Structure formats: C-alpha cells, structure tokens
Amino acid sequence: MTAATDPAKTAIVLVHGAWHGAWCWSRVLPLLRDADVDSHAVTLTGVGERAHLLAPTIDLHTHIQDVIGLVEAEELQRVVLVGHSYAGMVITGVADRLQVESPGLLAHLVYLDAALPYPGDSWSSHHSPETKQARIDAAGPSEGLSFPPPDAALFGLSGADRDWVNRRQTPQPFQLYQQALDFDAARVAAVPRTFIDCTQPALATIAPSRARVRSEPGWNVVEMATGHDPMVSEPAALSRILLDLHQQASA
C-alpha cells in the first residue's frame, strides 16, 4: 500500500465545539484507538485545559493554527478531520489552507452537527437576531473577552452526562463569534464531506446547516437520533460512524 491508502497512515483528528475541550472526546478516543486507528483530539486556545490562555487576541485564525499545529507536530500524512458545532468554522479554514500547503493530506471532512460557512460568513451569520444579541449581551460583563457556556441541557443531555459537561465547560473567546472567514469554497468542496445530523433533540442554531446539506450536491448525510453532543450521549454509535468513514478514506 502507499502512504495515502494504508489505513495505518490515515489518522482521525477531532476538533471540539464552543465551550468544550479535548476532554469531550474522552469516551470516543479509546474506541477509535481500540480499532487501531491513530486518533487525536486538539484543545483550542482559550478553552478546556487551555482556558488560562484566554485573551482578546484569540480569533478564528488562532484556532485554525491550533489544528494545523497538531497535524504538523504529529507528522500526520493523511487525515479524517472532524469538527463539532462551532468547529465547522475551524475545519473549513483548516481545509482551505491545507489544500494549498499540503495537497492530498485531507482525506475527509466530517461536520458533526456543525456550522457550515459560506465564504465571508462568521459563526454568527446564520444565527437568529435573538441568539446574536444574547451572546453579545453575555460577553458584556467580560468587556467582550468571552461569553459563558449554556446549560448542557441545551445539547439534549441530562442527569450525570449533563453534570459532567457543565462542570467542564469554560467561557468561549468572543472575538471569533462575529469574525468573517474568507476561503475558497471550491477548494474546500474538493475534499469528500460528511454531515452528521443529530436530530433528537435537534439544536435550533444548526438548522441552516441541516437544510444546506440536503439541498446542495456533494454531501454525505448521516443521521443520529441523539442530541448535539453525541460524543457524550452516544460515543459508541458515533465511533462506528467515524470508523466507517475512516475505512472509506483509507480504501
């Protein structure tokens, strides 16, 4: 086999959404690694165990570089890149850069109940006016530095799972909420793409993404009957989907 088709040379890189950290993948990573898949989870600057680095200078490009830095440090040759929620913005920016800097490195993009930007969009572009204003208002006490996490019940979690996520969530850097992401849409679309749609309950802010992947060519859509944090609520089912996509990318 060549490096591009050897399953041992295809890694999975997991990128968490807002207010989370690499910790949120702790139920998924062992399952992927038990299947002998090289798997990594990055924590974006300013959240999770890197919350002490929170600063007004953190923006989308900081988070894009966090992911590229992991890929480079681990010397990954072929990657299935997974972005959850807000991280749909991040992996889109990563794909735009890597398609130029390292052609052929990205094997598949997986948008896990994630934001899907058009060129020039911000994370906030497809949110309702009420959601935008609520997040702007929430950032006010920190003078625009960050905004606090919602209760994890919003993600369809309850009981011990809800408590576990609530204990670990940290404020999200605010500057990137309204920051536009410029990228070449054709370049990103050249990478095979899957959207994993978490439907029970369906998070309202992801509705535009759900509609887009069903109306636009080139998307593989997989549904999961669980809430917005499937890495917490259904780690085994999510792992099976990711392993299947990894196998396809390695074929």
Secondary structure as the mmCIF struct_conf table of DSSP 4:
data_model
#
loop_
_struct_conf.conf_type_id
_struct_conf.id
_struct_conf.beg_label_comp_id
_struct_conf.beg_label_asym_id
_struct_conf.beg_label_seq_id
_struct_conf.end_label_comp_id
_struct_conf.end_label_asym_id
_struct_conf.end_label_seq_id
TURN_TY1_P TURN_TY1_P1 ALA A 3 THR A 5
HELX_RH_3T_P HELX_RH_3T_P1 PRO A 7 LYS A 9
STRN STRN1 THR A 10 VAL A 15
TURN_TY1_P TURN_TY1_P2 ALA A 18 TRP A 19
HELX_RH_3T_P HELX_RH_3T_P2 ALA A 22 TRP A 25
TURN_TY1_P TURN_TY1_P3 SER A 26 VAL A 28
HELX_RH_AL_P HELX_RH_AL_P1 LEU A 29 ASP A 34
TURN_TY1_P TURN_TY1_P4 ALA A 35 ASP A 36
STRN STRN2 SER A 39 VAL A 42
TURN_TY1_P TURN_TY1_P5 THR A 45 GLY A 46
BEND BEND1 VAL A 47 VAL A 47
HELX_RH_3T_P HELX_RH_3T_P3 GLY A 48 LEU A 53
TURN_TY1_P TURN_TY1_P6 PRO A 56 THR A 57
HELX_RH_AL_P HELX_RH_AL_P2 LEU A 60 ALA A 73
TURN_TY1_P TURN_TY1_P7 GLU A 74 GLU A 75
BEND BEND2 GLN A 77 GLN A 77
STRN STRN3 ARG A 78 HIS A 84
TURN_TY1_P TURN_TY1_P8 SER A 85 TYR A 86
HELX_RH_AL_P HELX_RH_AL_P3 ALA A 87 GLU A 101
BEND BEND3 SER A 102 SER A 102
TURN_TY1_P TURN_TY1_P9 PRO A 103 GLY A 104
STRN STRN4 LEU A 106 LEU A 112
BEND BEND4 ASP A 113 ASP A 113
HELX_LH_PP_P HELX_LH_PP_P1 PRO A 117 TYR A 118
TURN_TY1_P TURN_TY1_P10 PRO A 119 GLY A 120
TURN_TY1_P TURN_TY1_P11 TRP A 123 HIS A 126
BEND BEND5 HIS A 127 HIS A 127
HELX_RH_AL_P HELX_RH_AL_P4 PRO A 129 ALA A 139
HELX_RH_3T_P HELX_RH_3T_P4 GLY A 140 SER A 142
TURN_TY1_P TURN_TY1_P12 GLU A 143 GLY A 144
BEND BEND6 LEU A 145 LEU A 145
STRN STRN5 SER A 146 PHE A 147
HELX_LH_PP_P HELX_LH_PP_P2 PRO A 148 ASP A 151
HELX_RH_3T_P HELX_RH_3T_P5 ALA A 152 PHE A 155
TURN_TY1_P TURN_TY1_P13 GLY A 156 GLY A 156
HELX_RH_AL_P HELX_RH_AL_P5 GLY A 159 ARG A 168
HELX_LH_PP_P HELX_LH_PP_P3 PRO A 171 PRO A 171
STRN STRN6 GLN A 172 PRO A 173
BEND BEND7 PHE A 174 PHE A 174
HELX_RH_3T_P HELX_RH_3T_P6 GLN A 175 GLN A 178
HELX_RH_AL_P HELX_RH_AL_P6 ALA A 185 ALA A 189
TURN_TY1_P TURN_TY1_P14 ALA A 190 ALA A 190
BEND BEND8 VAL A 191 VAL A 191
STRN STRN7 ARG A 193 CYS A 198
TURN_TY1_P TURN_TY1_P15 GLN A 200 PRO A 201
HELX_LH_PP_P HELX_LH_PP_P4 ALA A 202 LEU A 203
HELX_RH_3T_P HELX_RH_3T_P7 ALA A 204 ILE A 206
HELX_RH_AL_P HELX_RH_AL_P7 ALA A 207 SER A 215
BEND BEND9 GLU A 216 GLU A 216
TURN_TY1_P TURN_TY1_P16 PRO A 217 GLY A 218
STRN STRN8 TRP A 219 MET A 224
BEND BEND10 ALA A 225 THR A 226
BEND BEND11 HIS A 228 HIS A 228
HELX_RH_AL_P HELX_RH_AL_P8 PRO A 230 SER A 233
HELX_RH_AL_P HELX_RH_AL_P9 PRO A 235 SER A 250
#
